[in-house]
């Protein structure tokens, strides 16, 4: 009887520690629900709710017992806190260092997301190969060590200080990292990692939250920066719960067409710098090559005399560059005219075509209009409106715009040309690349800007643009 009572007491204590319940999570956005629903109320996706068991009690020796960053410190006045600049580690890559704000901060957790085959693993391996002074622990959960070796041989570089560790159990990874104490740690990818303290499959919402929290604790306690590779959903957002983006310090996302050669690395979140930076790379047989001047790849690369082509002086974040806008206007072969746009919002294209018909009198309602942004870029800068209007009119009239002319202006619903932000930087970039003329809004202020090498033509509305552009 005494032994039976002791067993009952043991199970009672275990039940107190490990109270479990069933919760439904959305695989797309990580939204939590107490019951199953056909459609997620947060992201609106259908049939994405999965059932998982979560612990509501405290497990002895589990993840809840691990010390958190800053534990043991006492409250202190804000004025006594050292506000000196964080120690940064240069990655010998000008584009990556610039988008990170000057380098990788010690103890930071960086998340890199992107589509399959976009170049996430290539960049994460290229960084330690080009930084032989950094002792790097490269943890791979998706590929074998031989596969990583083959890619490293193709990329080239010094691999003497890069340690490859093929493992998916987070407890083993953290233990190996604490024993090795590297200067940099790369984990590829977070969806393949799992922890024994959570009873769910790798890639689930609970596992992603737990593994990211464990890596954050390791980075903050040891000061070792961690680069984390993550997948994205079909909508283009980081896969897993939204809390994953809240946990990490920096979120970088790869963009671009897998069929093309150019890749864009955009900063979505950065606790140590600006999110207005953009890095451009070219995918080659030896990895990703830095593109220090992206305007050279986006400006016209064809002979002169072609209609339907205009150059826009756009701005992505704080980085100005010029992009070629291509348009094709033809008579509708079928009853309903087509409207197609690649890299540009098709709804905004319809609005610009309506402005042309209502304010300038051009009958485009019976014609097919196709628009393309060169280089595979997705453009959201309203300064491209003026170049889109010029390209459409050029194709409609079959009149070639000179290759040394560019545009920067936003079109309003009344047909006016509105000024855009930092017009001076756009003018300076166009002049530096050899353009002789730029069309801007008549309300743009260019005080203090040297315009000796470029002619600035100010237009007030769309009819004024047509008179100035097609006056011959």
N, C-alpha and C positions, 0 to 999 in steps of 0.2 A: 504493500500500500504506500509505503514511503517513496519507493522508486516511481510509482505511478503518479504521485502528487508532484514530484520534482519534474517529471516529463510534462505534466500539465502546466506547471509554472513556466517552464522554458518556452512552450508554444505560446503562452499568453504574452510573454515578453516579446517574442518574435513578431506576433501579430500587431502589437503596439508599435514596434519599430517599422514594420513593413505593411502599412495600410495601402492597398492598391485600389485603383479604380480604372474604368475604361473611358477613354476620351476619343472623340473623332477629330482628326486633323485633315486639313486640305493639303494635298500634295503640291499644289501650285503656289499658294501664298502662306501656308502654315497657320491659317485661321483655326481656332479651337472651338469645338461645339460639343455639348453634352450628349447629343444624339445625331444619328445619321440624317443627312439631308441630300437630296438629289442635286441641288445647286448650291455652291458656296455663296453665302451672303456677302462675303468680302470682295472676292475677285470675279464672281459671276460664272465660274467654270462649272460644267456639269460632270457628275460621276468622278469627282476627285477626292471624296472623303474616305479616309482609311482609319480603321480602328486600331488604337494602340493602348497598351497598359502602362500607366504611369504610377509612380510611388508617391504617396502623399505624406508618409512618415519619414523618419530619419534613419538611414541604414548605418549601423556602426561600421566605421572604417571606410565608408563609401565616399562618393565625390563631395557630399555635403560636409564631410569632416575635414576636407582639405582647406588649408588657410587661404584666404583671399588676399589680393593685392592691397597693401596698406595696413594689414592687420598688425596690431601692436603699437600703432602710432596714436598719439594724443592730439586733440584739436589744438590748432595754433592760429594766431592772427594772420590774416591775409597779407598784411604788410611785412611779415617776417619770412614769407615764402620766397625762395630764390627764383627770380623770373629770367634768368640767363637763357641764352639760346640753347636748344637741345643739341646733344652731340649727334652728328649725322655721319653716315657711312656712304662714301661715294661708290657707285656701282660701275664706274668707268663706261657709262652710257649716258651721253648728254641728254637725250630725249627722256629717258626714265628718270634721271636725276632732276630734271627741270619739272616734270609733272608731279614728282613727289615733294617739290618745294625746296630742292637743294641737296637731296640725298635721302637715304633711309635712316629714320630715327631709331636709336637704340631702344629695344623693348617694344617696338610697334608691331602690330598685326595687320598685314596688308592682304587684301582679298583681290584676286584677279579673276574676272569672269569673261566668258565669251562662248561663241558657238563651237561645236566640235570641228577641229582642223583649222581653227583661225590662227593658232600660234601661241597659245598659252604655255604649253609645256616647252616649246622651243625657246621662248623668252625666259622662262624660269630656269632652264638649264644653261642658257647662254650667259646669264648673269654670273654664276659662279665660275664658268670657264674663262670669262674675261676678267675675273677678279681673283687671281691666284693667291693674293695676300690674305684673302678671307678663308678661314677654315669653315667649309660649308657641309652641312648634313642634308642630303637630298633624299627625302622619304617618298618612295613611289608605291602607290597602292593600285595603280591601273596597269603598269607595265612591269616586266621583269627587268632585272639588272642588265641582262644582255641587250634588251631593246633600248634601254637608256644609253648603253655604251655605243651602240650603232649610231644613234642620233648625235651623241657627243663627237664621234669620229667625223660625221658629216659636217657638223658645225665648226669644229676646230677650236683650238684654244689650249690652255694649260689646265689639265685635269689632275694635277698632282695633289691638290689640296681639297678635292671634292669627294666626299664619302657618300656612296650610294647605299641606301638601306631600304630593302623591299619588305614592308610590314604594313599591316592595317589595324593592329590592336594598339589603341592609344596608350595604354599602360606601359607596354613595351617601348613605344616610341619615346614617351616622356622620360622613362628610366634611362634609355640609351642617350638621349640628349643631355640629361643632367650629368651623366658620367663623362660624356665627350666635351660638353660646354663649347659648342661651335660659335663662330662669329656670325653665322647666318644659317637659318633653317628654312627649307622649302618643303611643303607638303602638297603632294599631287595625288589625289584631290580630296576635298573634305567629304564628298559624298561616298567615298570608299572606306572611310575610317569608322571605327566603332569602339565603344567602351563596354567593358564587362559590367559596369555598374548600372547599365540601362538594358532592360529586356526588350529589345526591338531590333529589327534588321538594319544593316548599314544603309545609309541614305534616307532613313526615315526622319521625320521632323524632330523627334526626341533625340536621336543619335547625333544629328547635325548640331543641335543646340549644345549638347553635352561635350562633344569633341571640340567645338569652337571655344567653349568656356575653359576647357582644360588647356588648350593652346594659349589662350589669353593669360591664364594664371602663370603658365610657364614663362611667357614672354615678359610679363611685368615683374615677376620675382627674380629672374635671372638677367634681364636686360638684353636677351638675345632676340633680334628681330626675326619675325616669322612671315614668310610669304606663303599664302594659302591660295590654291587653285580651286575654283568653283565652276560648276556647270550653270547653264542658263535654261530657262523654260522656252517654250515655243513662242511666247510673246516677247522674248528678248530680255527678261528680267532675271536676276540672280535666283537660281533654284534654291528651294528650301524656305524656311520661315523667314519672315522679314526681320526677326530679331538677330539673324546672322549679320545683316548689314549694320545693325546697331552695336553689336559686340566689337567688330573690327574697328581699327583706327582709320584705314584708308580703303576705299573701294575703287578699283580701276576696271574698266570694261573695254574689251576689244570689239571693234566694229569693222565692217568691211565685207566685201563679197569674197567667198571662198574661191570663186573662179578667177578673181583678179589678183593682182600682185601687191596692192597697197593695203595697209592695215592702219587703223586709227586707234590709239589708246587714249581713252577719255577718263578724266577724273570725275567720279560721281560724288565721292565724299573724301575729305582730307582734313583731319584734325590738326595737321601740322603745316598746312599751306593752303593755297587757293584751289578752288575747283574749276577755275576758268582756263585751265591749261589743256593743251591738246598735243599729243605726240604722234608723229607720222613715221611709219616703217614700211619698208618694201620687202616682201617675202622672196628670198633667193634660195638657190641650192645650198648655200652655206648659212642659212638662218635668216634672221631679221636684220636688215640694213637700215641705219638711221637715215631719215630724209630731213636734212637741216633746213631746206628751202622747199616747202611743199608747193609753192606757186609754180615751180618749174615743171611739175608733173601734171598740173591741172590746166595750164594755159594752152592755146591751140598748138596742135602737133600735126598740121596739115598745110597744104598749099593755100595761098590766098585766093580770094574770089569765090568762096563758097557762101551761099546764103543760108540763113537760119542759124547763125552762130554769133553769140555775143559773150563777152567776158564780164564777169561780175567781181567787184572788189568786196569780198565778204569778210566777216569777222567771226571766228569761232572762239568764244571765251575772250581772251586778250590777244589772240594771235591772228593777225591779218594775212590773208592770202587770196590769190585770184583763182577763179574757177571758170571753166568754159561751160556755157549754157547752150544746149543744142535743141533746136525746134524743127518740126516738120509739119507744114500745113498743106493739106491736099483736099480735093473735092471728095465728099463722102460717097463711097461706092455703094453703100446701103442706105436705107431710109433714115436710120438714126446715126448722127455723127458720133465718132468716138473721141473720148478724152482720156489720154493715158499720160502718166508722169512717173518717171523713174528717179528717185532721190529727191522728189519735191512733192509737197502735199497737193494731191489732185483737187481737193476742195478749194484751195487757194488759187490753183490754176483756173478753175471755173469762175471764181470771183474776178480774176484779172481779165478773163475773156469777156465777162459781162460788162466790166468797166470800159473795155475797148469798144464794145458795141453801143453802149448807152452814151458814153461821154465823148467818144471820138468818131462814131459813125461807121466803124468797120463791121461789115456783116460776116461774122465768123460762125453763126449758128448752124450753117449748112455745110461746114467743113470739118474734116478730121484734124485734130491737133494732138501731136505727140511731143513730149518734152523729156529731155534727158540731161542729167548732171554728169559731166565727165568725171572719170576716176572712181565711179562707184560710191560717191559720197552721198550722205543724206543731209540735205540742207534745210535749216530752219531759220536762217537769218532773213528778216524782211527786206534787207538791202538788196536781195536778189530779184525783187519784183521788177525793178527797172530793166535789168538785163533780160528777164523773161519776156517783158513787153517788147523789147527791141528785137529779140530773137524771133518771136512770133511774127512781128511785122516784116522782118527781113525775109522770112520764108514765104510769107503771103505775097509780097511784092517781088520775090526772087531777086532781091537787091542785097549785095554783099556788104556787110559792115567792115570797114578797115580793121585790120588785125591789131593796130596800135590804139584802139579805142576801147574803153571799159566803162562800166556803169556802177553806181552805188546810190540807191534810193528806194524808198518804200512808197507803194501806191495806195491811196485812200479810195474809198467808195465813190467820192465825188470826182475822181480823176486827178486829184492833186498829187504832186510828188513831195512826200514828206521827208524831212531830214532824218538821218540815222545816227546812231551813236558812234563817236570817235571817227568822224569823217576825215579828220586830218591824218590819222594813221593809215587809212585806206588810200588817200592821195599820195602819201609818201611811199607806200609799198608799190603802187602803180608806177610812180616815177622811177623808183629804183629798178624795176624790171623793164624799163625802156618804153613804157606807154607814153604816147604824145598827147592824148586827150582823155578826159574823164567827165562823164555827165553826173551831176549831183543835184540835189534840191536847191532851189533859189533861196531857201531859208537856212541853209547850212552856213555856219560861221567857220572861216578858215584864217582867222587872225593869227599871225606869227608863223604861218606855214610857207615854206619856200616853194613857190610854184613856177620857178623859172624854167624848169625842164619839162613841164607838163601844162597843157592848157585845160583850165577848169571851166566847163560849160554848165551854167546854172539854168535849170528849167523849172517852171512853176507847175505844169500839168502835163498830161499825156499829149494833147494837141501841140504844145510847145516842143515836146520831145520829137514828134513827127516832123515838125517844120525844120528843126535844127538838124535832124539826122538824115532826112531824105529831101533836103532842099535842092539837090541837084537833079 
